[in-house]
Protein backbone atom coordinates (compact mmCIF):
# COMPACT_ATOMS: atom_id res chain seq x y z
CA UNK A 1 0.00 0.00 0.00
CA UNK A 2 1.27 3.49 -0.87
CA UNK A 3 1.27 5.74 2.21
CA UNK A 4 1.79 9.50 2.46
CA UNK A 5 2.49 11.26 5.75
CA UNK A 6 1.93 14.99 6.00
CA UNK A 7 2.99 15.27 9.64
CA UNK A 8 5.17 18.35 9.88
CA UNK A 9 6.71 17.15 13.16
CA UNK A 10 8.90 14.81 11.11
CA UNK A 11 10.71 17.93 9.90
CA UNK A 12 11.66 18.82 13.49
CA UNK A 13 14.61 17.56 15.51
CA UNK A 14 15.14 17.81 19.24
CA UNK A 15 18.77 18.72 19.88
CA UNK A 16 21.02 19.71 22.75
CA UNK A 17 23.33 22.63 21.99
CA UNK A 18 25.82 23.76 24.61
CA UNK A 19 23.73 22.07 27.29
CA UNK A 20 20.38 23.57 26.22
CA UNK A 21 17.60 21.60 24.53
CA UNK A 22 15.85 23.00 21.48
CA UNK A 23 13.25 21.79 19.02
CA UNK A 24 14.60 22.79 15.60
CA UNK A 25 12.51 22.80 12.45
CA UNK A 26 13.95 22.41 9.01
CA UNK A 27 13.88 25.59 6.93
CA UNK A 28 11.23 25.67 4.26
CA UNK A 29 11.99 26.34 0.62
CA UNK A 30 11.34 30.08 0.95
CA UNK A 31 13.54 30.50 4.02
CA UNK A 32 16.32 28.43 2.46
CA UNK A 33 16.23 30.46 -0.73
CA UNK A 34 16.27 33.76 1.16
CA UNK A 35 19.25 32.65 3.28
CA UNK A 36 21.17 31.42 0.21
CA UNK A 37 20.56 34.64 -1.69
CA UNK A 38 21.52 36.75 1.33
CA UNK A 39 24.68 34.70 1.85
CA UNK A 40 25.74 35.16 -1.77
CA UNK A 41 25.13 38.91 -1.62
CA UNK A 42 26.96 39.25 1.71
CA UNK A 43 29.93 37.36 0.27
CA UNK A 44 29.92 39.52 -2.87
CA UNK A 45 29.73 42.76 -0.88
CA UNK A 46 32.35 41.54 1.57
CA UNK A 47 34.85 41.10 -1.26
CA UNK A 48 34.65 44.74 -2.32
CA UNK A 49 37.95 46.53 -1.85
CA UNK A 50 36.34 49.90 -1.10
CA UNK A 51 32.86 49.22 0.29
CA UNK A 52 30.58 52.22 0.62
CA UNK A 53 28.49 53.00 3.66
CA UNK A 54 25.50 51.69 1.69
CA UNK A 55 27.33 48.39 1.12
CA UNK A 56 28.03 48.06 4.84
CA UNK A 57 24.41 48.88 5.68
CA UNK A 58 23.22 46.30 3.13
CA UNK A 59 25.47 43.64 4.67
CA UNK A 60 24.10 44.48 8.12
CA UNK A 61 20.48 44.31 6.88
CA UNK A 62 21.03 40.96 5.16
CA UNK A 63 22.82 39.57 8.21
CA UNK A 64 19.96 40.62 10.50
CA UNK A 65 17.39 39.13 8.11
CA UNK A 66 19.30 35.83 7.98
CA UNK A 67 19.70 35.82 11.76
CA UNK A 68 15.95 36.32 12.22
CA UNK A 69 15.20 33.40 9.91
CA UNK A 70 17.70 31.18 11.75
CA UNK A 71 16.34 32.12 15.18
CA UNK A 72 12.82 31.38 13.94
CA UNK A 73 13.82 27.77 13.29
CA UNK A 74 14.64 27.21 16.97
CA UNK A 75 12.16 26.68 19.82
CA UNK A 76 13.73 26.95 23.26
CA UNK A 77 10.78 25.02 24.73
CA UNK A 78 10.03 27.80 27.23
CA UNK A 79 13.53 27.84 28.74
CA UNK A 80 14.52 31.51 29.14
CA UNK A 81 18.21 30.67 29.64
CA UNK A 82 18.19 28.61 26.43
CA UNK A 83 16.57 31.54 24.63
CA UNK A 84 19.25 33.92 25.91
CA UNK A 85 21.98 31.50 24.86
CA UNK A 86 20.47 31.18 21.41
CA UNK A 87 20.36 34.97 21.03
CA UNK A 88 24.05 35.17 21.95
CA UNK A 89 25.11 33.07 18.94
CA UNK A 90 26.13 34.70 15.66
CA UNK A 91 24.44 33.93 12.37
CA UNK A 92 27.35 31.88 11.00
CA UNK A 93 27.30 29.60 14.06
CA UNK A 94 23.54 29.13 13.82
CA UNK A 95 23.74 28.27 10.13
CA UNK A 96 26.48 25.69 10.80
CA UNK A 97 24.39 24.16 13.60
CA UNK A 98 21.30 23.97 11.38
CA UNK A 99 23.34 22.33 8.62
CA UNK A 100 24.77 19.76 11.05
CA UNK A 101 21.33 18.97 12.48
CA UNK A 102 19.75 18.24 9.12
CA UNK A 103 22.71 16.59 7.40
CA UNK A 104 21.44 13.09 6.94
CA UNK A 105 23.14 9.90 5.90
CA UNK A 106 20.98 6.78 5.62
CA UNK A 107 18.32 8.31 7.87
CA UNK A 108 20.65 9.13 10.77
CA UNK A 109 21.86 12.55 11.83
CA UNK A 110 25.62 12.98 11.70
CA UNK A 111 27.40 14.88 14.45
CA UNK A 112 30.64 16.64 13.66
C-alpha positions in Angstrom: 0.0 0.0 0.0 1.3 3.5 -0.9 1.3 5.7 2.2 1.8 9.5 2.5 2.5 11.3 5.8 1.9 15.0 6.0 3.0 15.3 9.6 5.2 18.4 9.9 6.7 17.1 13.2 8.9 14.8 11.1 10.7 17.9 9.9 11.7 18.8 13.5 14.6 17.6 15.5 15.1 17.8 19.2 18.8 18.7 19.9 21.0 19.7 22.8 23.3 22.6 22.0 25.8 23.8 24.6 23.7 22.1 27.3 20.4 23.6 26.2 17.6 21.6 24.5 15.8 23.0 21.5 13.3 21.8 19.0 14.6 22.8 15.6 12.5 22.8 12.5 14.0 22.4 9.0 13.9 25.6 6.9 11.2 25.7 4.3 12.0 26.3 0.6 11.3 30.1 0.9 13.5 30.5 4.0 16.3 28.4 2.5 16.2 30.5 -0.7 16.3 33.8 1.2 19.2 32.6 3.3 21.2 31.4 0.2 20.6 34.6 -1.7 21.5 36.8 1.3 24.7 34.7 1.8 25.7 35.2 -1.8 25.1 38.9 -1.6 27.0 39.3 1.7 29.9 37.4 0.3 29.9 39.5 -2.9 29.7 42.8 -0.9 32.3 41.5 1.6 34.8 41.1 -1.3 34.7 44.7 -2.3 38.0 46.5 -1.8 36.3 49.9 -1.1 32.9 49.2 0.3 30.6 52.2 0.6 28.5 53.0 3.7 25.5 51.7 1.7 27.3 48.4 1.1 28.0 48.1 4.8 24.4 48.9 5.7 23.2 46.3 3.1 25.5 43.6 4.7 24.1 44.5 8.1 20.5 44.3 6.9 21.0 41.0 5.2 22.8 39.6 8.2 20.0 40.6 10.5 17.4 39.1 8.1 19.3 35.8 8.0 19.7 35.8 11.8 15.9 36.3 12.2 15.2 33.4 9.9 17.7 31.2 11.8 16.3 32.1 15.2 12.8 31.4 13.9 13.8 27.8 13.3 14.6 27.2 17.0 12.2 26.7 19.8 13.7 26.9 23.3 10.8 25.0 24.7 10.0 27.8 27.2 13.5 27.8 28.7 14.5 31.5 29.1 18.2 30.7 29.6 18.2 28.6 26.4 16.6 31.5 24.6 19.2 33.9 25.9 22.0 31.5 24.9 20.5 31.2 21.4 20.4 35.0 21.0 24.0 35.2 21.9 25.1 33.1 18.9 26.1 34.7 15.7 24.4 33.9 12.4 27.4 31.9 11.0 27.3 29.6 14.1 23.5 29.1 13.8 23.7 28.3 10.1 26.5 25.7 10.8 24.4 24.2 13.6 21.3 24.0 11.4 23.3 22.3 8.6 24.8 19.8 11.1 21.3 19.0 12.5 19.8 18.2 9.1 22.7 16.6 7.4 21.4 13.1 6.9 23.1 9.9 5.9 21.0 6.8 5.6 18.3 8.3 7.9 20.7 9.1 10.8 21.9 12.5 11.8 25.6 13.0 11.7 27.4 14.9 14.5 30.6 16.6 13.7 
